[in-house]
Amino acid sequence: INKNIIGIITVLALIFVWVSTITNIAISLAAIGGAILIVSKEAIMCFYGYLTIAGTKPFSIGDHIEINNFSGKVIDYNFFTTTLAIIDVSSQLTGKKTIMPNSIFLANPCTNHSKPGDYSIEILKISVPNWANVVVANNCAQEAANEITAAWQEAANAHLESVEEESLVSLPSARPRIIWNTGDGGKFNVLNIRYTCPKDKKVDCEQLIFLKFWELFYERQPKVDSVEE
């Protein structure tokens, strides 16, 4: 009887040890399986993102795109990632790169700034004080933009029309246009100058229009004795 009791106790002890070990192994396997599932899901989403890029062709190597607060030139993309050379607000390369998972293209809109080809449509915003004569400012802005962009307006307009026919989208004229709105609750007026320029001349063109506008404005703005701060 004692031998039987000892045998039963031994068997129960072994079962307890084995159950504990098997439980730990099962938990470990479940954790590993969960991790593999998460990694696999991300990999699958990235691959789906690549298929989306390949199928819809929203950009090509060398295009300037903007997505999820990142703006840059596409320098490489593969099954899982897309690499951008970062571009700052003045459209200049910063020397930095970012590598994004392709899954980002499944949930975020992608803007391609290179679609108009050799020309880009830009908007220059200038804050104009309330005391300024908006008619004078408007004329100065139109004249400045026309003068700076005159050399390529005709070619840019023809190019934009060809893009319209190819892409079935409506693009604005290459001729500069002036649009007004107010800023900071009406404390000042905002002059928006929309113009078209060659991509590699964006910064220079913007600076030239800005300087020419203020040169003309201060020549023609009626003099005032005092200006309220």
Summary of the structure (lengths in Angstrom):
residues: 229
radius of gyration: 31.6
end to end distance: 106.1
largest distance: 119.1
contacts: 613
relative contact order: 0.11
helix: 50%
strand: 26%
